[in-house]
């Protein structure tokens, strides 16, 4: 069983890689296999949502602490899923749901992040006052002062200072970001190759 | 008539949005019932919406719509090509039942294999090659317009290359074991890693500033939307 799953994963992976790097007939196969994967990934999302409903249903049926919230979650989930699936996402009620619930809550959660981030920065100075924390916070404050539009920004001298900070800090951070990006790509490459060589098998099987 | 209906719908939408915003903001005084109601409602609606998006844009056009043609002509190649993802995607539901969850492993294997290959291809073609090319391109004197003009660009390219190399050096964890058993990198690499940490600290500072600006913009938008609604209600 584990051998069969490994063969499926490796074969599909190799076919996709051949399509990416050599094109031609391999690209046709890559597109077909990718299309299948998109369908399976879509169904995996539905399985995930169903699992969420089942977990919440378990809380409701055993009257666990906070089961009332679970009722709210299940009802709103099923309502949105059924309504959107049957009547489409362009339906006026779905649009209303997005505008009245999803966007305001999403934006509000992002907004309270502004307060949480300030609190985290203060805690960082109290908990770990080393050179790196100080450099991090000085960069943060300087960069924020440079990019934020203030009444002082109208002064050409202040503008010059702001542009210099953005130029200098931006140059250093671009180098660091490129290093991080290459590091992430190397990590992704290594993890992907471990899966394709069958060293890591996160798909399970008996 | 239609305009009045739309306006009332908009007012109700704004009112619900206002209440939900206040419920989420109540978290600033501590975790409480109102915040939890807003968050559970949001998770429910957002998950349901995600499921509807998947059904409408993936499963319906790629899996459900071709079924009639599959039934009419089951031996057609295009129809047969639908059977494989159909069976595999249905097998995923077995993952919900522990006793037969192994049946979903074939679909998971395909998902992981294709995902890994796409990630490898994306990392090489989309990140490694363009980033290395961009690092090298910063030293192309001709492209920078000749030597006197190229000097600022060369300085910037050198600092960025230094930042890239030193940042990568920080993540180099190969080390020899010292006499006391502790792992120790050689002195040069240790110094490079230390410099790399400075670059990383500055980079994270800039990234943090970006996230903070986004959060602040969201807060301003929410506050202005609340003020506008109150003005609307009061007729100001």
Contacts between the chains, C-beta under 8 A, distances in Angstrom:
chain1	res1	chain2	res2	distance
A	1	B	102	6.5
A	1	B	105	7.3
A	4	B	106	7.2
A	5	B	105	4.9
A	5	B	106	6.3
A	5	B	108	7.5
A	5	B	109	4.0
A	6	B	109	7.2
A	8	B	106	5.9
A	8	B	109	4.1
A	8	B	110	5.6
A	8	B	113	6.5
A	9	B	109	4.2
A	9	B	110	7.0
A	9	B	112	5.4
A	9	B	113	3.4
A	9	B	116	7.5
A	10	B	113	6.3
A	11	B	113	7.2
A	12	B	109	7.6
A	12	B	110	5.2
A	12	B	113	3.8
A	12	B	114	5.1
A	12	B	117	7.2
A	13	B	113	3.9
A	13	B	114	6.5
A	13	B	116	5.3
A	13	B	117	3.8
A	13	B	120	7.9
A	14	B	117	7.2
A	15	B	117	7.8
A	16	B	113	7.6
A	16	B	114	5.4
A	16	B	117	3.7
A	16	B	118	6.2
A	16	B	121	7.1
A	17	B	117	4.7
A	17	B	120	6.4
A	17	B	121	6.2
A	20	B	117	7.4
A	20	B	118	7.9
A	20	B	121	3.8
A	20	B	125	6.8
A	21	B	121	7.2
A	32	B	81	6.8
A	33	B	110	7.7
A	33	B	114	5.9
A	34	B	114	6.2
A	34	B	118	7.4
A	35	B	62	6.9
A	35	B	85	7.6
A	36	B	84	6.1
A	36	B	85	4.2
A	36	B	88	7.2
A	36	B	110	6.8
A	37	B	110	6.2
A	37	B	111	5.9
A	37	B	114	4.2
A	37	B	115	7.3
A	38	B	58	6.2
A	38	B	62	7.0
A	39	B	58	6.5
A	39	B	59	7.0
A	39	B	62	5.2
A	39	B	63	5.5
A	39	B	85	4.1
A	39	B	86	7.9
A	39	B	89	5.6
A	40	B	85	6.0
A	40	B	88	5.5
A	40	B	89	5.0
A	40	B	92	6.8
A	40	B	107	5.1
A	40	B	110	6.3
A	40	B	111	5.4
A	41	B	58	7.9
A	41	B	111	6.2
A	42	B	54	4.5
A	42	B	58	3.6
A	42	B	59	5.3
A	42	B	62	7.8
A	42	B	89	7.5
A	43	B	59	6.9
A	43	B	89	3.6
A	43	B	90	7.5
A	43	B	92	5.2
A	43	B	107	7.9
A	44	B	92	5.8
A	44	B	107	7.8
A	44	B	111	6.8
A	45	B	50	6.4
A	45	B	51	6.8
A	45	B	54	4.8
A	46	B	51	5.9
A	46	B	54	6.1
A	46	B	55	7.5
A	46	B	59	7.6
A	47	B	92	5.0
A	47	B	93	6.0
A	47	B	95	6.1
A	47	B	96	6.5
A	49	B	47	5.3
A	49	B	48	7.5
A	49	B	50	7.0
A	49	B	51	4.6
A	50	B	93	7.7
A	50	B	96	6.6
A	51	B	96	6.1
A	52	B	47	6.0
A	54	B	96	6.8
A	66	B	36	7.5
A	69	B	36	5.7
A	69	B	37	7.0
A	69	B	40	4.3
A	70	B	40	7.6
A	72	B	37	6.6
A	72	B	40	5.0
A	72	B	41	5.7
A	72	B	44	6.5
A	73	B	40	4.7
A	73	B	41	7.4
A	73	B	43	5.9
A	73	B	44	4.0
A	74	B	44	6.9
A	75	B	44	7.1
A	76	B	40	7.9
A	76	B	41	5.4
A	76	B	44	3.2
A	76	B	45	4.8
A	76	B	48	6.6
A	77	B	43	7.8
A	77	B	44	4.1
A	77	B	45	7.2
A	77	B	47	5.1
A	77	B	48	4.3
A	77	B	51	7.8
A	78	B	48	6.7
A	79	B	45	7.9
A	79	B	48	6.5
A	80	B	44	7.1
A	80	B	45	4.8
A	80	B	47	7.7
A	80	B	48	2.8
A	80	B	49	5.2
A	80	B	51	7.8
A	80	B	52	6.5
A	81	B	47	7.5
A	81	B	48	3.8
A	81	B	49	7.7
A	81	B	51	4.2
A	81	B	52	5.6
A	81	B	55	7.9
A	82	B	48	7.8
A	83	B	48	7.9
A	83	B	52	7.4
A	84	B	48	6.7
A	84	B	49	6.0
A	84	B	51	7.4
A	84	B	52	2.5
A	84	B	53	7.4
A	84	B	55	7.5
A	84	B	56	7.0
A	85	B	51	7.0
A	85	B	52	4.8
A	85	B	55	4.2
A	85	B	56	6.8
A	88	B	56	6.2
A	89	B	49	7.8
A	89	B	52	6.1
A	89	B	53	6.6
A	89	B	56	5.7
A	92	B	9	7.7
A	94	B	49	7.5
A	94	B	52	7.4
A	96	B	9	6.3
A	96	B	13	5.8
A	97	B	45	6.0
A	97	B	49	7.2
A	98	B	49	7.1
A	99	B	13	5.0
A	99	B	17	7.3
A	100	B	12	7.3
A	100	B	13	4.1
A	100	B	14	7.9
A	100	B	16	4.2
A	100	B	17	5.5
A	100	B	20	7.8
A	101	B	16	6.8
A	101	B	17	7.8
A	101	B	20	6.5
A	101	B	41	6.5
A	101	B	42	6.5
A	101	B	45	5.0
A	102	B	42	6.9
A	102	B	45	6.0
A	102	B	46	5.8
A	102	B	49	6.6
A	103	B	17	7.4
A	104	B	16	7.6
A	104	B	17	3.6
A	104	B	18	7.8
A	104	B	20	4.9
A	104	B	21	5.3
A	104	B	222	7.3
A	104	B	225	7.8
A	105	B	20	5.3
A	105	B	21	7.8
A	105	B	24	6.0
A	105	B	38	5.8
A	105	B	39	7.5
A	105	B	41	7.5
A	105	B	42	4.1
A	106	B	42	7.4
A	107	B	21	7.7
A	107	B	218	4.7
A	107	B	221	6.0
A	107	B	222	5.4
A	108	B	20	6.9
A	108	B	21	4.6
A	108	B	24	3.7
A	108	B	25	6.3
A	108	B	38	7.8
A	108	B	218	7.7
A	108	B	222	5.5
A	109	B	24	6.0
A	109	B	39	7.9
A	109	B	42	7.8
A	110	B	214	6.8
A	110	B	215	5.4
A	110	B	218	3.9
A	110	B	219	7.8
A	111	B	24	7.8
A	111	B	25	7.5
A	111	B	215	6.3
A	111	B	218	4.4
A	111	B	219	3.6
A	111	B	221	7.8
A	111	B	222	5.0
A	112	B	24	6.4
A	112	B	25	6.5
A	112	B	27	5.7
A	112	B	28	6.2
A	112	B	219	7.8
A	113	B	211	7.5
A	113	B	215	4.2
A	113	B	218	7.7
A	114	B	212	6.4
A	114	B	215	3.8
A	114	B	216	4.9
A	114	B	218	7.4
A	114	B	219	5.0
A	115	B	28	5.9
A	117	B	208	7.2
A	117	B	211	6.9
A	117	B	212	5.2
A	117	B	215	6.3
A	118	B	212	8.0
A	121	B	208	8.0
A	132	B	197	5.7
A	132	B	198	7.4
A	132	B	201	4.6
A	133	B	201	7.8
A	135	B	198	6.1
A	135	B	201	4.3
A	135	B	202	6.4
A	135	B	205	7.2
A	136	B	201	4.5
A	136	B	202	7.6
A	136	B	204	5.9
A	136	B	205	4.7
A	136	B	208	7.5
A	137	B	205	7.2
A	138	B	205	7.5
A	139	B	201	7.0
A	139	B	202	4.8
A	139	B	205	2.9
A	139	B	206	6.4
A	139	B	209	7.7
A	140	B	205	4.4
A	140	B	206	7.9
A	140	B	208	5.3
A	140	B	209	5.3
A	140	B	212	7.6
A	143	B	205	6.4
A	143	B	206	5.4
A	143	B	209	4.2
A	144	B	209	5.0
A	144	B	212	6.7
A	144	B	213	7.3
A	147	B	209	6.9
A	147	B	213	6.7
A	148	B	213	7.6
A	169	B	202	6.4
A	169	B	205	7.7
A	169	B	206	6.2
A	170	B	206	7.2
A	171	B	156	5.4
A	171	B	159	5.4
A	171	B	160	6.5
A	172	B	159	6.4
A	172	B	163	6.0
A	172	B	199	6.2
A	172	B	202	4.9
A	172	B	203	7.5
A	173	B	199	8.0
A	173	B	202	5.4
A	173	B	203	4.5
A	173	B	205	7.5
A	173	B	206	4.0
A	173	B	207	7.7
A	174	B	160	5.5
A	174	B	163	7.3
A	175	B	159	5.9
A	175	B	160	3.8
A	175	B	161	7.0
A	175	B	162	6.4
A	175	B	163	2.0
A	175	B	164	5.4
A	175	B	167	7.2
A	175	B	199	6.1
A	176	B	163	4.9
A	176	B	164	7.9
A	176	B	167	5.1
A	176	B	199	3.9
A	176	B	200	5.5
A	176	B	202	6.1
A	176	B	203	3.2
A	177	B	203	5.2
A	177	B	206	8.0
A	177	B	207	7.7
A	178	B	131	5.7
A	178	B	134	7.5
A	178	B	135	6.7
A	178	B	160	6.4
A	178	B	163	6.9
A	178	B	164	4.6
A	178	B	167	7.7
A	179	B	163	6.0
A	179	B	164	4.3
A	179	B	165	7.2
A	179	B	166	7.1
A	179	B	167	2.6
A	179	B	168	5.0
A	179	B	196	7.3
A	179	B	199	6.8
A	179	B	200	7.8
A	180	B	167	6.0
A	180	B	200	7.2
A	180	B	203	6.6
A	181	B	127	6.1
A	181	B	131	6.0
A	182	B	127	7.1
A	182	B	128	6.6
A	182	B	131	5.4
A	182	B	132	7.6
A	182	B	164	6.6
A	182	B	168	6.3
A	183	B	167	7.0
A	183	B	168	5.9
A	183	B	171	5.2
A	184	B	127	7.5
A	185	B	123	4.2
A	185	B	124	7.7
A	185	B	127	3.8
A	185	B	128	5.0
A	185	B	131	7.4
A	186	B	123	7.6
A	186	B	128	7.4
A	188	B	119	5.1
A	188	B	120	7.3
A	188	B	122	7.5
A	188	B	123	4.3
A	188	B	127	7.9
A	189	B	119	8.0
A	189	B	120	5.7
A	189	B	123	4.6
A	189	B	124	6.6
A	189	B	128	7.3
A	191	B	116	7.4
A	191	B	119	7.4
A	192	B	116	4.2
A	192	B	117	6.9
A	192	B	119	4.6
A	192	B	120	3.7
A	192	B	123	7.0
A	193	B	116	7.9
A	193	B	120	6.4
A	195	B	112	6.1
A	195	B	113	7.1
A	195	B	116	3.9
A	196	B	113	7.3
A	196	B	116	5.6
A	196	B	117	6.5
A	196	B	120	7.0
A	202	B	112	5.8
A	203	B	105	5.6
A	203	B	108	3.9
A	203	B	109	4.3
A	203	B	111	7.3
A	203	B	112	4.6
A	204	B	101	7.7
A	204	B	102	7.3
A	204	B	105	5.0
A	204	B	108	6.5
A	205	B	102	6.2
A	205	B	105	4.1
A	205	B	109	7.3
A	206	B	102	4.6
A	206	B	105	7.7
